[in-house]
């Protein structure tokens, strides 16, 4: 019997599966997806077994990760409500769908974990916000939940009321970072830098800057100030970003993301 079952092997499900392999054996994981060609492809690549139905996947696993898009949750939960038991740990990664809503569909006795990982889990560099009712889980189960998400990168326990904010700052934000890298690289290509060098330099600048925040513990504003020499090139660039609404654009993106979570 597998320890972890993944229902849905799209971009996020695949990232979770690949991240889990950094800590778990191939025999510990099973998955399924409606696209059976995709299942065969992923199984061949990762060496993980797959099954044809959601119910079969749920029966084979203790920890069941629901990695399908929110619009497909109602039929999925209808399929699973008579298959999963109170012995299972149901892990939902759907934005906007609450624990209460999940239990209404699956049964009040079912035990649910909500999580919001992101696609850098593919490389073991993910960030996952997690919430669950700790008194409903044994110490062994809580350790397993921690182990699942730390195998994907970093994790942080948050209150459920904050999960939509987690979607904004972590779940969706890699897309914003990719846009920034692309735009920054384009700006260098404009002045003659080869595109491959521009992408490498822009991406590494993001990686290095992020590590500075995480490892020094300094406020991002203080780190920014250290790069901005008086009357220098960097402060000229920062001034232009402020002039054209850089911070406001980022905050507006989070506003739009948050509102979309509330509507799901």
FENUR-V798022 format. One record per residue. N is the residue number from 0. OMEGA is omega in radians with two decimals (999 if undefined). Layout:
N;OMEGA
N;OMEGA
This chain:
0;3.14
1;3.09
2;-3.03
3;3.06
4;3.14
5;3.11
6;-3.06
7;-3.08
8;3.00
9;-3.05
10;-3.09
11;3.11
12;3.10
13;3.12
14;3.11
15;-3.13
16;-3.11
17;3.09
18;-3.14
19;-3.11
20;3.07
21;-3.08
22;-3.09
23;3.07
24;3.13
25;-3.13
26;-3.13
27;-3.00
28;3.00
29;-3.12
30;3.05
31;3.10
32;3.11
33;3.13
34;-3.04
35;3.01
36;3.09
37;3.11
38;-3.13
39;-3.14
40;-3.12
41;3.13
42;3.12
43;-3.10
44;-3.02
45;-3.14
46;-3.14
47;3.11
48;3.06
49;3.13
50;-2.97
51;-3.05
52;3.09
53;-3.14
54;-3.14
55;3.11
56;-3.13
57;-3.13
58;-3.05
59;-3.00
60;3.02
61;3.13
62;-3.01
63;-3.12
64;3.11
65;-3.01
66;3.08
67;-3.12
68;-3.06
69;-3.10
70;3.13
71;-3.04
72;-3.08
73;3.10
74;3.11
75;-3.12
76;3.07
77;3.11
78;-2.98
79;-2.95
80;3.14
81;-3.13
82;-3.14
83;3.14
84;3.11
85;3.08
86;3.12
87;2.96
88;-3.09
89;-3.12
90;3.13
91;3.08
92;-3.12
93;3.07
94;2.98
95;-3.12
96;-2.98
97;3.06
98;3.12
99;3.13
100;3.13
101;-3.12
102;3.07
103;-3.12
104;-3.03
105;-3.05
106;-3.04
107;-3.10
108;-3.11
109;-3.06
110;-2.95
111;2.99
112;3.00
113;-3.13
114;3.04
115;3.07
116;3.01
117;-2.97
118;3.03
119;2.98
120;3.12
121;-3.10
122;-3.06
123;-3.12
124;-3.12
125;3.01
126;-3.07
127;2.95
128;-3.03
129;3.02
130;3.05
131;3.13
132;-2.98
133;-3.09
134;3.13
135;-3.05
136;3.07
137;3.08
138;3.11
139;3.13
140;3.10
141;3.07
142;3.14
143;3.11
144;3.09
145;-3.09
146;3.13
147;-3.03
148;3.06
149;3.04
150;3.13
151;-3.09
152;3.11
153;3.06
154;3.08
155;3.06
156;3.12
157;3.02
158;-3.10
159;-3.12
160;-3.11
161;-3.04
162;3.09
163;3.07
164;3.08
165;3.08
166;-3.10
167;-2.96
168;-3.05
169;-3.04
170;-3.08
171;-2.96
172;3.07
173;3.11
174;3.13
175;-3.14
176;3.10
177;3.07
178;3.13
179;3.14
180;-3.14
181;-3.13
182;3.14
183;3.10
184;3.11
185;-3.13
186;3.12
187;3.08
188;3.10
189;-3.11
190;2.94
191;3.14
192;3.10
193;-3.01
194;-3.12
195;3.09
196;-3.13
197;3.11
198;-3.13
199;-3.09
200;3.13
201;-3.12
202;-3.14
203;3.07
204;3.10
205;3.13
206;-3.10
207;3.13
208;3.12
209;3.12
210;3.08
211;3.12
212;-3.05
213;-2.98
214;3.10
215;-3.08
216;3.13
217;3.09
218;3.12
219;3.12
220;3.11
221;3.10
222;3.08
223;-3.12
224;-3.13
225;3.12
226;-3.02
227;3.06
228;3.12
229;3.13
230;-3.04
231;-3.09
232;-3.04
233;-3.13
234;3.05
235;3.10
236;3.11
237;3.11
238;3.11
239;3.09
240;3.12
241;-3.12
242;-3.08
243;2.93
244;-3.10
245;-3.11
246;-3.14
247;3.13
248;3.13
249;3.14
250;3.11
251;3.08
252;3.10
253;3.08
254;-3.13
255;3.12
256;-3.12
257;3.14
258;3.12
259;3.07
260;-3.11
261;-3.09
262;-3.08
263;999
